[in-house]
Amino acid sequence: MMSGPEDMTFSGPEGKYAWTATVGEKGQIVIPKQAREIFGIRPGDVLLLLGDKDRGIAIPPKSQIDQMHLRMFGGPGQ
């Protein structure tokens, strides 16, 4: 699926970004190229999507997935 003409990039303070993405018929989204480059996302990568009914969906950096898992679920035997 190609991103549509309505997909946009917003720049904020240094290091802060916002992008839009269109959801396709199969529920797929295309992560904008700039976002993939900044966050080192490559084809085949597995991403974690976090959801909060009130706050929405977030995709944390791959480097933080293990740390978040430990904070959320504790270590072995906890």
C-alpha positions as CSV (number, residue, x, y, z in Angstrom):
1,M,0.0,0.0,0.0
2,M,1.3,3.4,-0.9
3,S,0.8,6.4,1.4
4,G,-1.8,8.7,0.2
5,P,-1.5,12.4,-0.7
6,E,-3.2,13.3,2.6
7,D,-0.3,11.8,4.7
8,M,1.7,14.6,6.2
9,T,4.8,15.3,8.4
10,F,4.8,17.8,11.2
11,S,8.0,19.1,12.8
12,G,8.1,20.4,16.3
13,P,11.0,21.2,18.7
14,E,14.3,19.5,17.8
15,G,13.9,15.7,18.0
16,K,10.1,15.8,18.1
17,Y,8.0,14.7,15.1
18,A,4.5,13.8,14.2
19,W,3.3,12.0,11.1
20,T,0.0,10.9,9.6
21,A,-0.6,7.6,8.0
22,T,-3.5,6.2,6.1
23,V,-5.1,2.9,7.2
24,G,-5.7,0.6,4.2
25,E,-8.5,-1.8,3.6
26,K,-6.6,-4.6,5.4
27,G,-5.8,-2.5,8.4
28,Q,-2.3,-1.9,7.3
29,I,-0.4,1.4,7.7
30,V,2.7,2.6,6.0
31,I,5.3,4.1,8.5
32,P,6.6,7.2,6.7
33,K,10.1,6.9,5.3
34,Q,11.5,9.7,7.5
35,A,10.2,7.9,10.6
36,R,11.7,4.6,9.5
37,E,15.1,6.2,8.9
38,I,15.1,8.1,12.2
39,F,14.1,5.1,14.3
40,G,16.1,2.5,12.3
41,I,13.0,0.5,11.3
42,R,13.7,-2.1,8.6
43,P,11.6,-4.6,6.7
44,G,10.8,-7.6,8.8
45,D,11.2,-5.8,12.1
46,V,8.7,-6.6,14.8
47,L,7.2,-3.5,16.5
48,L,5.3,-3.3,19.7
49,L,2.1,-1.3,19.6
50,L,0.8,-0.1,23.0
51,G,-2.8,1.0,23.3
52,D,-4.7,3.1,25.9
53,K,-8.4,3.7,25.2
54,D,-8.1,7.3,26.4
55,R,-4.6,8.2,25.1
56,G,-4.4,6.2,21.8
57,I,-1.8,4.0,20.3
58,A,2.0,4.4,20.7
59,I,4.9,2.5,19.0
60,P,7.9,2.7,21.4
61,P,11.5,2.5,20.1
62,K,12.7,-1.1,19.6
63,S,15.5,-0.4,22.1
64,Q,13.0,0.1,24.9
65,I,10.9,-3.0,24.4
66,D,12.8,-5.2,26.9
67,Q,12.9,-2.5,29.5
68,M,9.2,-1.8,29.2
69,H,8.4,-5.5,29.4
70,L,10.3,-5.8,32.7
71,R,8.6,-2.7,34.1
72,M,5.1,-3.9,33.1
73,F,5.4,-7.6,33.9
74,G,8.4,-7.9,36.2
75,G,11.3,-10.2,35.9
76,P,11.3,-14.0,36.2
77,G,9.6,-15.2,39.3
78,Q,7.8,-11.9,40.0
